[in-house]
Amino acid sequence: MSMQSTARRVPVRWRIITLTVLTIAMLYFLLPVYWLVVSATKSTEGLFGSFGLWFHDPQPIKRLGDMLAFNDHIYLRWTANSLLYAGVGALAATLFSAAAGYALAKYSFRGRETIFNIVLAGVLLPQTVLALPLYLLFSQAGMANTYWSVLLPSMVSPFGVYLCRIYAAAAVPDELLEAARIDGSGEVRIFRTLSLRMMTPALVTVFLFQFVHIWNSFFLPLVMLADSKLYPISVGLTSWQGFADRQPELYQYTVGGAFVSVVPLMVLIAALQRYWRAGLTEGSVKN
């Protein structure tokens, strides 16, 4: 039975209801983004003295320039910090997760299931619970209030290990690994040239999840960092908001900074979604 004939048999009223529900859901998620775009073009007076969902004396270039130039371009420093934390942390976490997940899926060794259960416990454990113990550890090591105090915890992703194990077990055939070993390939080469390519959709998923998690992380850098020059965007914007009562222009700078901060996430997701699409269509074509 073709998909077209199945679609014709769906009652029109159900298609209308489905379309209506999806439209409402789309508007629900896009409305805050629209408000952010509109508000980023307003002055501080316009934020509080005009209708929130419509433009009022829009000057996006001027507002953006004022925000970026404030306090000796500190926002650009925060952006660079966020890119460092999220980019390096997500990349390292993806590689570590791929190696750990592949090893748990394809090698039999004593204590494998115990290690995997510990990883599952890490998935269920809230990250905020670990912030204070991590701060005590880094303080004793003399690494608090440094880039490493945020980078090192960001390189660990229990969810990434879990996902990579599940995906490697399903997507990497044991027969292919045995054939590569017979041809004389070492384990590292097999993992680097064969397994990583087959695990690409899972690796992209882990990278994006970890990147977004680190980019939006607030409590860990708040606890670890005291120097404002080391702040990521999330903590930096909160510090602006805390001083807005004394400097009202910081309200507008906070809104503009929040708008700019979501642009890298949108670009990254748009650039990497093709790997998800390729992963979803794998195996859909019969030989």
Kinemage of the C-alpha trace (Angstrom):
@kinemage 1
@onewidth
@group {chain A} dominant
@subgroup {mainchain}
@vectorlist {calphas} color= white
{ca met a 1} P 0.000 0.000 0.000
{ca ser a 2} L 1.481 3.359 -1.030
{ca met a 3} L 1.837 6.330 1.287
{ca gln a 4} L -0.415 8.427 -0.978
{ca ser a 5} L -3.334 6.001 -0.656
{ca thr a 6} L -2.818 5.943 3.134
{ca ala a 7} L -2.900 9.749 3.266
{ca arg a 8} L -6.170 9.822 1.283
{ca arg a 9} L -7.825 7.545 3.833
{ca val a 10} L -7.048 9.946 6.724
{ca pro a 11} L -10.168 12.057 7.407
{ca val a 12} L -9.841 15.720 6.510
{ca arg a 13} L -10.853 16.844 10.002
{ca trp a 14} L -7.942 14.946 11.552
{ca arg a 15} L -5.509 16.535 9.143
{ca ile a 16} L -6.888 19.962 10.028
{ca ile a 17} L -6.625 19.222 13.754
{ca thr a 18} L -3.066 17.970 13.361
{ca leu a 19} L -2.053 21.021 11.334
{ca thr a 20} L -3.668 23.332 13.893
{ca val a 21} L -1.899 21.693 16.832
{ca leu a 22} L 1.460 21.810 15.052
{ca thr a 23} L 0.937 25.475 14.135
{ca ile a 24} L 0.134 26.366 17.746
{ca ala a 25} L 3.212 24.480 18.943
{ca met a 26} L 5.373 26.278 16.368
{ca leu a 27} L 4.076 29.680 17.453
{ca tyr a 28} L 4.596 28.770 21.107
{ca phe a 29} L 8.287 28.040 20.514
{ca leu a 30} L 8.921 30.889 18.058
{ca leu a 31} L 7.201 33.653 20.031
{ca pro a 32} L 10.052 34.119 22.561
{ca val a 33} L 12.568 34.243 19.709
{ca tyr a 34} L 10.460 36.855 17.915
{ca trp a 35} L 10.208 38.917 21.110
{ca leu a 36} L 13.987 38.711 21.504
{ca val a 37} L 14.556 39.921 17.947
{ca val a 38} L 12.166 42.847 18.398
{ca ser a 39} L 13.494 43.824 21.813
{ca ala a 40} L 17.121 43.738 20.658
{ca thr a 41} L 16.368 46.662 18.294
{ca lys a 42} L 14.824 48.894 20.982
{ca ser a 43} L 16.322 51.416 23.357
{ca thr a 44} L 16.092 50.993 27.109
{ca glu a 45} L 13.104 53.355 27.178
{ca gly a 46} L 11.471 51.435 24.353
{ca leu a 47} L 11.739 48.159 26.238
{ca phe a 48} L 9.460 49.441 28.995
{ca gly a 49} L 7.453 52.105 27.161
{ca ser a 50} L 6.242 50.319 24.022
{ca phe a 51} L 4.311 47.232 23.005
{ca gly a 52} L 6.581 44.241 23.523
{ca leu a 53} L 5.750 42.421 20.278
{ca trp a 54} L 6.252 45.319 17.889
{ca phe a 55} L 9.176 47.475 16.809
{ca his a 56} L 9.744 50.905 18.353
{ca asp a 57} L 12.418 53.154 16.834
{ca pro a 58} L 14.419 50.135 15.629
{ca gln a 59} L 18.160 50.762 15.386
{ca pro a 60} L 19.697 47.275 15.452
{ca ile a 61} L 23.183 48.301 14.310
{ca lys a 62} L 23.490 51.060 16.906
{ca arg a 63} L 22.107 48.894 19.713
{ca leu a 64} L 24.430 46.046 18.801
{ca gly a 65} L 27.438 48.367 18.552
{ca asp a 66} L 26.746 49.945 21.936
{ca met a 67} L 26.372 46.538 23.542
{ca leu a 68} L 29.601 45.186 22.048
{ca ala a 69} L 31.594 48.319 22.974
{ca phe a 70} L 30.407 48.461 26.596
{ca asn a 71} L 33.075 48.000 29.278
{ca asp a 72} L 35.971 47.694 26.849
{ca his a 73} L 34.239 45.072 24.645
{ca ile a 74} L 33.770 42.630 27.517
{ca tyr a 75} L 30.937 40.871 25.661
{ca leu a 76} L 33.355 39.772 22.919
{ca arg a 77} L 35.591 38.319 25.633
{ca trp a 78} L 32.644 36.408 27.075
{ca thr a 79} L 31.749 35.123 23.608
{ca ala a 80} L 35.296 33.884 23.048
{ca asn a 81} L 35.201 32.183 26.449
{ca ser a 82} L 31.909 30.467 25.644
{ca leu a 83} L 33.250 29.273 22.302
{ca leu a 84} L 36.339 27.913 24.050
{ca tyr a 85} L 34.396 26.142 26.796
{ca ala a 86} L 31.694 24.775 24.503
{ca gly a 87} L 33.830 24.002 21.457
{ca val a 88} L 36.781 22.316 23.154
{ca gly a 89} L 34.613 20.701 25.840
{ca ala a 90} L 32.085 19.291 23.376
{ca leu a 91} L 34.768 18.006 20.996
{ca ala a 92} L 36.723 16.298 23.781
{ca ala a 93} L 33.552 14.868 25.325
{ca thr a 94} L 32.502 13.483 21.942
{ca leu a 95} L 35.841 11.742 21.359
{ca phe a 96} L 35.966 10.336 24.894
{ca ser a 97} L 32.361 9.184 24.666
{ca ala a 98} L 32.964 7.523 21.305
{ca ala a 99} L 35.994 5.622 22.608
{ca ala a 100} L 34.297 4.588 25.866
{ca gly a 101} L 31.010 3.649 24.217
{ca tyr a 102} L 32.741 1.664 21.479
{ca ala a 103} L 34.853 -0.219 24.028
{ca leu a 104} L 31.815 -1.054 26.169
{ca ala a 105} L 29.904 -2.247 23.099
{ca lys a 106} L 32.556 -4.264 21.256
{ca tyr a 107} L 34.952 -5.618 23.848
{ca ser a 108} L 34.244 -8.171 26.564
{ca phe a 109} L 36.132 -7.598 29.795
{ca arg a 110} L 35.583 -8.052 33.481
{ca gly a 111} L 33.472 -5.347 35.108
{ca arg a 112} L 32.033 -4.056 31.833
{ca glu a 113} L 28.431 -4.021 33.033
{ca thr a 114} L 29.440 -2.457 36.349
{ca ile a 115} L 31.133 0.396 34.516
{ca phe a 116} L 28.092 0.842 32.300
{ca asn a 117} L 25.796 0.972 35.328
{ca ile a 118} L 27.984 3.671 36.838
{ca val a 119} L 27.668 5.607 33.576
{ca leu a 120} L 23.880 5.271 33.763
{ca ala a 121} L 23.973 6.618 37.310
{ca gly a 122} L 25.908 9.614 35.974
{ca val a 123} L 23.188 10.227 33.402
{ca leu a 124} L 20.539 10.346 36.134
{ca leu a 125} L 22.571 12.525 38.508
{ca pro a 126} L 21.807 16.284 38.251
{ca gln a 127} L 24.859 18.282 37.222
{ca thr a 128} L 24.206 20.967 39.840
{ca val a 129} L 24.806 18.383 42.577
{ca leu a 130} L 28.412 17.983 41.402
{ca ala a 131} L 29.275 21.699 41.197
{ca leu a 132} L 30.264 22.244 44.840
{ca pro a 133} L 32.314 18.996 45.176
{ca leu a 134} L 34.094 19.887 41.948
{ca tyr a 135} L 34.842 23.354 43.274
{ca leu a 136} L 36.429 21.880 46.415
{ca leu a 137} L 38.550 19.517 44.315
{ca phe a 138} L 39.744 22.249 41.959
{ca ser a 139} L 40.425 24.594 44.873
{ca gln a 140} L 42.677 22.013 46.511
{ca ala a 141} L 44.471 21.522 43.184
{ca gly a 142} L 44.913 25.283 42.757
{ca met a 143} L 42.865 25.325 39.545
{ca ala a 144} L 39.778 27.245 40.672
{ca asn a 145} L 39.094 30.498 38.821
{ca thr a 146} L 40.913 29.237 35.731
{ca tyr a 147} L 39.781 28.064 32.302
{ca trp a 148} L 40.534 24.471 33.317
{ca ser a 149} L 37.971 24.554 36.133
{ca val a 150} L 35.203 24.805 33.527
{ca leu a 151} L 36.856 22.934 30.666
{ca leu a 152} L 37.763 19.697 32.442
{ca pro a 153} L 34.265 18.932 33.839
{ca ser a 154} L 32.811 19.793 30.424
{ca met a 155} L 34.855 17.032 28.778
{ca val a 156} L 32.820 14.326 30.527
{ca ser a 157} L 29.432 13.287 29.169
{ca pro a 158} L 27.766 10.195 30.704
{ca phe a 159} L 24.880 10.575 28.257
{ca gly a 160} L 27.374 10.583 25.390
{ca val a 161} L 28.953 7.336 26.592
{ca tyr a 162} L 25.527 5.738 26.925
{ca leu a 163} L 24.409 6.851 23.457
{ca cys a 164} L 27.665 5.804 21.798
{ca arg a 165} L 27.515 2.346 23.343
{ca ile a 166} L 23.941 1.794 22.165
{ca tyr a 167} L 24.679 3.127 18.691
{ca ala a 168} L 27.976 1.236 18.275
{ca ala a 169} L 26.330 -2.030 19.260
{ca ala a 170} L 23.672 -1.533 16.567
{ca ala a 171} L 25.590 0.198 13.762
{ca val a 172} L 29.060 -1.377 13.803
{ca pro a 173} L 28.921 -5.042 12.608
{ca asp a 174} L 31.170 -7.519 14.368
{ca glu a 175} L 31.799 -9.249 11.041
{ca leu a 176} L 33.322 -6.072 9.610
{ca leu a 177} L 35.642 -5.720 12.588
{ca glu a 178} L 36.772 -9.333 12.258
{ca ala a 179} L 37.430 -8.852 8.541
{ca ala a 180} L 39.546 -5.784 9.290
{ca arg a 181} L 41.535 -7.695 11.914
{ca ile a 182} L 42.161 -10.531 9.455
{ca asp a 183} L 43.485 -7.963 6.967
{ca gly a 184} L 46.012 -6.890 9.589
{ca ser a 185} L 44.492 -3.663 10.835
{ca gly a 186} L 45.155 -2.719 14.449
{ca glu a 187} L 42.417 -1.848 16.912
{ca val a 188} L 43.205 1.866 16.879
{ca arg a 189} L 43.117 2.002 13.101
{ca ile a 190} L 39.845 0.077 12.980
{ca phe a 191} L 38.295 2.476 15.456
{ca arg a 192} L 39.620 5.565 13.666
{ca thr a 193} L 38.893 4.600 10.056
{ca leu a 194} L 35.817 2.374 10.294
{ca ser a 195} L 33.946 2.697 13.563
{ca leu a 196} L 34.002 6.482 13.869
{ca arg a 197} L 32.566 6.864 10.366
{ca met a 198} L 29.719 4.469 11.102
{ca met a 199} L 28.995 6.254 14.379
{ca thr a 200} L 28.824 9.739 12.802
{ca pro a 201} L 25.101 10.408 13.527
{ca ala a 202} L 25.585 9.485 17.173
{ca leu a 203} L 28.755 11.588 17.420
{ca val a 204} L 26.991 14.619 15.938
{ca thr a 205} L 24.176 14.164 18.436
{ca val a 206} L 26.599 13.960 21.366
{ca phe a 207} L 28.536 16.992 20.125
{ca leu a 208} L 25.415 19.124 19.750
{ca phe a 209} L 23.930 18.084 23.078
{ca gln a 210} L 27.199 18.758 24.886
{ca phe a 211} L 27.831 22.034 23.045
{ca val a 212} L 24.375 23.375 23.906
{ca his a 213} L 24.704 22.118 27.486
{ca ile a 214} L 28.051 23.863 28.004
{ca trp a 215} L 26.980 27.010 26.151
{ca asn a 216} L 23.937 27.386 28.416
{ca ser a 217} L 25.709 26.194 31.568
{ca phe a 218} L 25.373 28.689 34.399
{ca phe a 219} L 25.861 27.172 37.838
{ca leu a 220} L 29.242 25.491 37.246
{ca pro a 221} L 31.047 28.602 35.887
{ca leu a 222} L 29.289 30.748 38.491
{ca val a 223} L 30.762 28.580 41.259
{ca met a 224} L 34.187 28.115 39.681
{ca leu a 225} L 34.969 31.598 38.368
{ca ala a 226} L 35.526 34.875 40.214
{ca asp a 227} L 37.243 36.845 37.451
{ca ser a 228} L 34.687 38.453 35.126
{ca lys a 229} L 37.135 38.141 32.209
{ca leu a 230} L 36.769 34.355 32.429
{ca tyr a 231} L 32.957 34.378 32.414
{ca pro a 232} L 30.960 32.708 29.649
{ca ile a 233} L 28.031 34.600 28.150
{ca ser a 234} L 25.463 33.066 30.501
{ca val a 235} L 27.177 34.311 33.669
{ca gly a 236} L 28.203 37.597 32.075
{ca leu a 237} L 24.659 38.538 31.084
{ca thr a 238} L 23.438 37.695 34.575
{ca ser a 239} L 26.054 40.034 36.035
{ca trp a 240} L 24.803 42.800 33.737
{ca gln a 241} L 21.260 42.186 34.844
{ca gly a 242} L 22.357 42.460 38.481
{ca phe a 243} L 23.715 45.973 37.893
{ca ala a 244} L 20.827 47.147 35.694
{ca asp a 245} L 19.093 48.977 38.549
{ca arg a 246} L 22.068 51.343 38.763
{ca gln a 247} L 22.778 51.413 35.014
{ca pro a 248} L 19.427 51.143 33.168
{ca glu a 249} L 21.088 50.740 29.766
{ca leu a 250} L 22.223 47.306 30.903
{ca tyr a 251} L 18.642 46.074 30.467
{ca gln a 252} L 18.923 46.677 26.727
{ca tyr a 253} L 22.462 45.283 26.603
{ca thr a 254} L 21.299 42.116 28.355
{ca val a 255} L 18.479 41.581 25.858
{ca gly a 256} L 20.772 42.296 22.901
{ca gly a 257} L 23.442 39.989 24.288
{ca ala a 258} L 20.890 37.212 24.778
{ca phe a 259} L 19.820 37.548 21.146
{ca val a 260} L 23.403 37.387 19.859
{ca ser a 261} L 24.125 34.372 22.090
{ca val a 262} L 21.517 32.176 20.369
{ca val a 263} L 22.870 32.836 16.867
{ca pro a 264} L 25.852 30.398 17.123
{ca leu a 265} L 23.527 27.635 18.311
{ca met a 266} L 21.156 28.203 15.389
{ca val a 267} L 24.034 28.191 12.892
{ca leu a 268} L 25.567 25.045 14.393
{ca ile a 269} L 22.316 23.080 14.365
{ca ala a 270} L 21.545 24.167 10.795
{ca ala a 271} L 25.037 23.148 9.650
{ca leu a 272} L 25.044 19.712 11.294
{ca gln a 273} L 21.450 18.598 10.785
{ca arg a 274} L 22.330 16.930 7.475
{ca tyr a 275} L 24.289 14.311 9.412
{ca trp a 276} L 21.160 13.527 11.416
{ca arg a 277} L 19.172 13.208 8.205
{ca ala a 278} L 21.776 10.836 6.777
{ca gly a 279} L 21.648 8.736 9.926
{ca leu a 280} L 17.875 8.503 9.900
{ca thr a 281} L 17.832 7.260 6.312
{ca glu a 282} L 20.507 4.610 6.798
{ca gly a 283} L 19.122 1.183 6.095
{ca ser a 284} L 15.891 2.522 4.647
{ca val a 285} L 16.795 1.371 1.129
{ca lys a 286} L 16.574 -2.350 0.561
{ca asn a 287} L 19.086 -4.139 -1.612
